[in-house]
Amino acid sequence: MFQHVEPAPERAPDGPRDPLKKERLLEDRHDSGLDSMKDEEYEQMVKELQEIRLETQAAPSGAEPWKQQLTEDGDSFLHLAIIHEEKALTMEVVHRVKGDLAFVNFQNNLQQTPLHLAVITNQPEIAEALLEAGCDPELRDFRGNTPLHLACEQGCLASVGVLTQTCGTQRLYSILRATNYNGHTCLHLASIHGYLGIVELLVSLGADVNAKEPCNGRTALHLAVDLQNSDLVALLLKCGADVNSVTYQGYSPYQLTWGRPSTQIQQQLGQFTQENLQMLPESEDEENSDSEAEFTSEEEEDELLYDDCVLGGQRLTL
């Protein structure tokens, strides 16, 4: 799989292969042939990773063939070391390539950088090392997710902490405001999955609690009502969520409580919502039905006016 250089002394893998861990990783990555990899093939891959010697002294990039090697899925040597949670080897590689922005920010076929994979595999210490080495936290994967989007979706508070503490103020503001290809900000994702601690942290860092999904205009508070999460509703209200914000169809969070089981949420929102935003707006279907009824009545009247039609000399009976 990789070209070998002078072998290094053998060392045991960081840990045994965990089938459940592998299954979780495959579900998160949505790629790549690893699901069909046999145990002996996996062991051979780990052996090849270990046999690549990383010299401590500086060397020209041309003398490091492992930097140029890619799998059929576009994974670099660093991607693979992170995927298989070879932490000691990963840290050695990161230390060696620090400052090589092209390598540490290389994106595989799913547009995932090593930083994305460190978050997916729940390795915050690796994520921190990658950020220090120059990995860009604003790069997006094939779904438009930054690494912070993924950390919020997975509920990994440690990764969220690493990613937000390492970014400068301006870059952090940009990431918090960014939406993925489904129109969700990091706050939306944390709200959808009910991670209250992350929601509170993001708002304290400057996330817009009233940010709307571009596709339909729902805020995190609308989502909390949809999910019937009263704890999240209470937290968002505490964080300053606007109860009178409406979706692009004109619905307030309170109006979304109609027909849903939680009376507690309705009570939470009712005391703050404007009266005109508590009743459901008139249904467009009802308006269309009224229009159709009027149109039908007019047609019937017109038909009555023209009941003396004659065809071929014979009066038509209508």
N, C-alpha and C positions, 0 to 999 in steps of 0.2 A: 504493500500500500504506500509506504514511504521509502525513499532512498535512505539507505543506512550509511551513517558515518561510523567512526571508530566506536565500538560498543563500550558502554559504561558498565561498572559492576552491577550485578543483578540486585534488585531490591523488590520486596513484596509489594503488591498493590496496596493502596491506602485502605482498602476494605474489601470484603467479599461482594460478589455481584448480587444485587438485591432485585429479585424479579418484580416486586411491587413497585420499587423505585423506578425501574425501567419502564413499567407499564404507565406510571404517572407521567414520566417524562415524554413518552411517545404521544400520550393524549394531549399534552400541552404543546408539543412541537408540530403535530399534524404533518409529519413528513415520513420517512426518509429511507426506509429500508432497514432501519435498525430492528424493527419488529420481526423481520425474518432472519435476523442474524443468529446463528447457532452459538452455543456456549464456547465451542472450540475456536470459532472465528473471533468471538469477543476476546478470548484469552490471547489469541495471536495479535489482535490489535493492541491490547495493553502491552504485550511484549515489545512490539515495534515502537510504541511510544517511549517505553523505558530504555530502549537501546539507542535512542537518539541522544547523543552527548551534547550538552550545552556548555561550551567552554566559558569560563568565567572572564577571560580576557576579551577585549573588543575584537570584532572581526568584520571584514567587509560583508555587506549583505549578499554579495555573490558567492561567498564561501559558506552560506547557510542555506542549503537546499531545502531544509524542512520548512523554511518560510514560504517557499514557492509551491508546496504540495497542497493539493485540494482533493477532497473526496468527490464522488459523483453528485453529492448534494451541496457542493460548494463550501463544505466545512474545512477550515484551516486546521493546522496542528493545535492551535490554541482553542478553537471551538471544540475539538474532540476531547482535549484534556478536561475542559469544563463539563462537557456532556457526561463524561464518565467519572466525574467527581474525583479526579486524580489531583488532589489539592496541592500536595507538595510539588508535583511536576508543574502544575499551573502557575504557582507562585514563582517558580524558577524561570518559567518562560516569560511571565509578566515582567519580572525584574530585568531579564535580558533585553526585552524589546521596548522598555520604557522610552517614551519619546518618539517611537516609530509610529506615527499617527495612522499611516496607511494600513499597517498591519493590525494594530489594536482596534481599528474601526472597520475592519473588513467585514462585509455583510455576505452571508451565505445565500443560497437560492431562495430562502424565505425572508431575505433582507434582515436577518438577525445578526447583530454584532455579538462579540463575546459577552458584552455587558447584558444584553437581553437574556442570554443563556445562563449567566450567573444568577439573574433574578428568577428565571423559570425553575432552576434547580435549587433555589433557596440557599445560596451561598453568599451572604452579605459581605463576608470578609474578602471574598474574591472580587465582588463588585467594588468594594472600596479600593482595592489594589489596582483594578482596571481604571478607575476614575483618576487615581493618582498618576497612572501611566499615560493618561491623555485620552481615554475613551470618551466619546461625545455622548452625553445623556439625552440629546435631542434627536438623535437618529431614530427613524421609525422602521418597524417591521412591515410585513406584507399586509397587515391589518391596520396599519397606521398607528400602532401602539409604540410609545416610547417605553424605555425600561420602567419608568415610574407608573405608567398605565398598568403594566403587568404586575408590579408590586401591589398596587391598589386592588387590582382584580383578584389577586391571590390572597390578600389580607396579610401580607408579610410586613409587619410593623418595623422589623429590623432593617429590611431592605429599603423601605420608605424613608427611614431615618438616615441611612447612609446616602441615598440619592439626593435628599433635600438638604442635608447639612454640607455636602461637598460642593453644591452648585453656588455660584455667585447670585446675588439678588436679582439681577436682570435676567439671567438665564433661568432661574427658578420661576420667575414670573411668567416667562415665555412657556415653560413646560406646563405649569398649572393651568394656563389659558388654552393650551393646545387640545384639539379634539382628534380622536381617531377616526377611521373611515366610517364608523357607525354614528359619528357625531357626539361621542361621549368624552367629557373631560375626565381627569383623574378623580375628581369629586363625584361625578356621576357614577363611575364604576364602583367606588367605595360605598356609595349609597345603595346601589343596586344589590350589592352583596352583603349589605348590613354591617359593615365594619365601622362601628361607631367611633372607636379610638382613632382610626385613620381619618375619618371625616372631620373630627374635631381638630386633629393636627393640621390637616390641609387648610382648613379655614383660618387657623391661627397663623399659618405661613403666608396667607394672602390669597387663597383660592376664592373665587367669586361664588358665594353661596347661592346667588340668583342667576348663575349662568344657565342659558337655555340650550337645549339640544337643537341643532340647526334644522333637523328634519321636521320637528313638530312643536318646538317651543316649550317643552316640559323642563321644569327646573328640578333640582334634587327633591324639593318638597312635593312636587307632583309625583315623582317616582316613589317617594315614601308612602304616599296615599295609595298608589297603585299596588304596592307591595304589602299594604296594611301593616306597616311597621310603626307602631305608636311611639316606641322609644326613639326611633330615628326622627319622627315628626317633632317630638319634644326637643331633641338636640338641635335640629335645624332652626326651630323657632328661637331657641336660646342663642344661636349663632347669628340671628338677624335675618332669617329667611323672610321674604316678602310674601305674605299670605294672599295678597291681592294681585300677584303676577298671574297672567293668563297665558294659556297656550295659543298657538296660531289659530285654533278653532274657537278661542274665546272662553275656555274653561279655567276657572280658578281651582286651586287645590280642594277647597271646600266642595265645589260642585262635583268633583270626582268621588266624593264620599257617598253620593246617592247610589243606592243599589248595592252597596258593599256592607259587610257584616259589622265592622267596627264602629260602634256608636261613640267609643272613647275618642277616636280620631276626629269625628264630626264635632264633638264637644270642644276638643283642643283648638280646632280651627274656627269654630263658629263665633267665639267671643272676639276674634280679631278681624274677621272678614267683613268687608263692606256688604250692606244689605242687598244691594243690587247684584252682588256676585255670589249670593247664597242660593238663589233660585236657578234652576236649569234654564238656559236660553231656549227660545222657541225652536222646535225641531224643523229643519229644512224640509223634511219629508211631509210634515203636517202642512207647511206653507205650500208645497208643491201639490198636495192633495186638494187643498182649498182652491188653488188656481185651476186644477184640472176639473174640479166640480163646477166652477163658474163657467169654464170653457165649454163643458158638456151641456150645461143648461142653455147656454147661448146657441149651441148647435141645434138642440132640440127645438128651440123657439124658431130658428131659421127654417128647420124642416117643416114646421107647422105652417109657415108662411108660403111655402111652395108645395102645396098638396094637389095642384091641378095640372100636373104634367101630362102632356099628350104626345104619344109616339105612334106614327103611322095612322093617325086618325082615331086612335083608341086612347081613352083616358087611363092613366096608370093608377092602380090601386096601391097606395103606400101602406 
